[in-house]
Amino acid sequence: MSAVIVFKNAGVGMAPAPETLAESPLSAQAEVSTEVSTEVTTVVSAVAEDAAVKESQTSTDAKSTASQPQGSGKRWWTNIGRRVYVMLGNLVPPLLGLCIMVGLWAFVALNNDSIPGPIATWEAATKLFADPFYSNGPNDQGIGWNVLSSLQRVGVGFGFAALVGIPMGFILGRFTFVNRMFEPVISLLRPVSPLAWLPIGLLVFKRADPAATWTIFICSIWPMILNTAQGVQRVPQDYLNVARVLGLSEDKIITRILFPAVLPYMLTGIRLSIGTAWLVIVAAEMLTGGVGIGFWVWDEWNNLKVEHILIAIFVIGIVGFLLEQFLLLLARRFSYESR
Amino acid sequence: MSSSDMSQTNLDHQTEVKSSTKPIVKVEQVGQTFKTRQGNFVALRDIALDIYPGEVVTLIGHSGCGKSTLLNLIAGLTLPTSGVLLCDNREIAGPGPERAVVFQNHSLLPWMTCFGNVMLAVERVFGRKERKSKLDARVHAALDMVHMAHAAEKYPHEISGGMKQRVGIARAFAMEPRILLMDEPFGALDALTRASLQDELNSVLAKTGATAVMVTHDVDEAVLLSDRIVMMTNGPAATIGEIVTVDLPRPRDRVELANDSRFAEYRATVFEFLYRKQLKKVA
């Protein structure tokens, strides 16, 4: 109960959470159930929006936290100061993490001649990105073309997977019989590495390019089916009761109730699929060749241009990160406040 | 009280004003048994109740007495294991738009605006016969009736609990149902909001002359709103214990009624039933 009150006050200032705790004697505070205390912790974190502040508040005991001057904006300069403090708090940890990574890399490169250091890699990267879209025949193209053709394969394979997987998920979620029918099939096929399907793709399509797309299709389809089906099964009974009481037709139930209710789950499925697809495409292209970031990595290995391999690792990472962020943004756009 | 006495009471009340009218809903010797792991659970037995046009009936009883089960049966969300329910002399075989339901937790669809939520119901009932402009007008009229016209374009998460319930009521009324079924419609609201929504519901019921069945466990609410209070015995195997006819003039004003001796009497009758005759032993 106290956690609820704390939450309501949270918008006003950051002080109330520790203060309410401080008012109770320490012995009583020790008796606070774990459930409540974790809730308070989340409240504090939500207010502070800052990992560092949160840590200091939860680690110090309530008494000292309460005595800390935490203004709720009485003076404008404290306000600005706090904002800068929060911003720094948001920026410092990730930057520190990246610095540690680059530092470790430089350290390893110093002790190992075959691995180029950050500076050598940076120089190679500036040269490489000066002209990312050149084309000297199918086996020598700019990194831009390689990334784009990989993305295209992911897009096509994923698109087909969505076309098949989402309707299938709806059917599996809606009809228990079908669900139980496909359950063993999906359980059997899902753990198989999509690359194991590559030879089948080569056999059927007779060409490398559609075979790589085919592996993307296979690896994308499982999360799509399973998440959509789960979403359909988890549509709140209240909404279905509304549909029943209103006597909505099956197509209205699908478009007005099921689809919007399932959309967040579907987007989770899409996000998982794209993530896996981006992992798989690199490996698939290493095997099939042609144009693509995975092939490019292998090609540069054959040329022994290790800087380029490192650059490729960064590029793959950044593209994957951007895909994820884009889909998270999309998910946030289409998610509704449940109550 | 046997069932024959009960129907006698009903008849006495109805003969006063509605001697020639037929009941909208007839509940005939209905029983409901649920299958559980421990075996069969008899929730309701021998329920007989007629609901006449224009009257407001509340179902009251301790929790677990099956009042919501009875409402769900009338709504058609569940089917009885014995007996039969009729609506306009047709057996209730499932939910239908002529029996609108207001749910306790409002059950507005969070991805639609208030307008969209009400429109979903209006479209279903009138969409085939009427033009878009007429449908729009119906939605606006319904929202206006519960004083929610200003929030038509708001989403459910942007408005308060009381406002959501108003929209829920608007959605039900917009369907122009034969009978309105409400399952503890104000149960989740604070006392002040509840009071203002009760007054509002009272005036809307008066304006539309609607027939309504409401589940509640609030004695004041029951006396204030109903023409008849159906008091149910404790479960398992709950049934109708007594029926009180509330003969207070309408419109009813809660402040005036607070000093009305008849109001106090009705209240006392219900309390007597709930806390003397049907006192629930809480472990």
Interface residues (C-beta under 8 A of the other chain):
Chain A: D238 Y239 N241 V242 R244 V245 L246 G247 L248 K252 R256 I257 P260 A261 Y336 E337 S338 R339
Chain B: A75 L77 G94 P95 G96 P97 R99 A100 V101 F103 N105 S107 L109 P110 W111 M112 L120 A121 R124 Y155 P156 H157 M175
